[in-house]
Amino acid sequence: MFGSKLKAVEILSVAVLAWWLLVAETELDEQLTKWVRESTRVPDMSGMDVELSEEQIEHFNRTGYLVVRGLLSREIVETLYQNRPRSVFPNWLAPIAWALNWAFGSSLSIDMIWTESRLVRALWFEGPVPMVVSQLIGNKTVRMLADIVYGIPRGVRPRFLGKWHKDSTSFDIVERAEAQGVSAWIPLIDLDAERTGGSIFMGDFTKVSPDCQAEPSDGCSKACQDHFDEVGTVFDFRRGDVLFFTDYTFHRSQPIKQEAMIHERFSLVGRFVQGNATFKESRDVETMRKNLCIHQLQPGEPIHSPCFPVVYPRGHAINLDQVRVPTQTRHLMVNIGQILFGW
């Protein structure tokens, strides 16, 4: 009885917010472009080339992840944090959004940030992250499938974080046999695993049992969740550190400790594949949610589309007029779905 009433409340909340959003398009556009307008100064990212050691590449291939310390300057990360989007909701909906976040334990996420923020665009197109990805996948051309900013409001302990999973579904729009996916996770604040929590546990390929490694991302058994907890490794992060991991690496967010809930927690994620990967149609909800750009590709075609720009080697021009992104209302509806249903 209680469960059915809660579901009814959730559906009613979505309906009411959907109606509000449809009449608030102008203010929503203003909110989501706030990051662009406030990014008045973009730190210089030239000369930030990095060459991984053989040991680092071997570690990535063996374990499924690599932490590169100090890859970005603190100035760059602090600028990203200071210019973070405070809310995807218009000001007059902010109290309702906070209440929903608190009640349902939700986090904010906004996709396709590179199309809206020249600061983030500079990070991906001029910074060292794609160069590292290229070295991790055999010095190949790198295209970006998506980028996402994740934010956890003050006082919120998300209920949809903390389960072991792989990011494989986020790469299901490309043929997996021919293109390894790599995610780059950039925390925008310092993370102390012991004191504040909020870091990431990684499942090392060399420690995870073959049976559990073969488990599906969205249906991992309780026994394997417990196994990952036993063998997983958690790290501290300082602003400028970047975590790289494969699309098949199990990982989970570390619970946030009480004393850390007074702060907002933000991170930026980029998802990358080699340049000649081919498109595969996928109706997976997670894939559709992440892939907001209208690319018009057919199955089997190389992902040579402005929606999936070449970010390494550097110097490839990108015409933002060719990148068609759905309306801001769709961004907001996605976030409502995440708040209420954990999309």
Steps between C-alpha positions, in 0.01 A plus 500: 500500500774746599701416188206570268431832673868600466493414129185710458673794668799459269283493187302803617825687573627427148172615345495827694866577431460411132218754470708766675799430277302531180402857588848599619716442191652849488618498861628144463715601204638782713585264788676239287708758314611659827819294499587646160443861597688473829805333343658832408858377528623168367833387649778436249526126433774511240823323582323244721617198300567186701662171410401197702766256611496138389419409860191723500366355176570147623318576826195624307492193276546265794261653753249690285571844648770762552521805726715778353597736780517873427407461134307829513609814680307596813419830326312319224304280741420790733377704202275213396364472853444873548307512172302182558128503417326561832175348384337363190170640627382862470525711814130484578514118499819476707328437839288222348805350330697501826210337685478226237876447511491471878191276510607263226878514551582623152791657315512756220640408160520706182614353168673650195666772708769551234241644261406771750816588692814628332684425824411130479560503126853625562554221753410228250640653180819660635574325829698180568215257580434376141876469444518257791199307364676468164804343665278261698329368184815460290568855377181514294284796406253580778137606468283611789168320534366715782589717794298539817523716809378331819404696807376401844325784689580586860323279750422225247619142520410347160315172508588412141877505554710242673419182305770317309455540125679532168459795264456262208147616417630854454703373204234281341449735207829372350600149396677376810718233338694759303523793740596509865325767701685710757346730760688789660369607843608842627399589857463876540567491875754321720379160620627327813371143498534459876383841619238617248417202283355570157795344317490199265569131562661321204478130422849388396492246212774304676295465821144461372389142445430404134141407586429840655683687224260336254194621692277755321536860606134550585439163665805424710421237763513564875783248531710688245416837655641363826803360315572839343480662842766258624746551214423859394752782539410857595714810445541852632486770233636852484384760252686429178502120534317307227375141512488303173320166475368265233139441409526154661648607833268450797490799733274673749471828683610504862229601751517863605574555867288727715757776544541532123132557429530873568689536170393463139683222318560538127688295242541508124504184288605448139435181303733421210550243222739461209428717198383232255248330727173420324150588610269237647137575569412457865177557687659465841360773726842597636646526150210707371521728803871562453476543122301821471649623171300429183762328282286330229749214462398161365620169652840400365606854409815647657409752770631784285254755630535839670312338788809286567788741439864408457674623815841350425714571302429863572412758240183350351247773438152465642202697374254526786229604254508141372446352845129462557412452865141460622334776696594584855164364612620154402808549717271584788263210442801267506598641839147461632508138391831456679367660818187287515590177325881480492539510122 
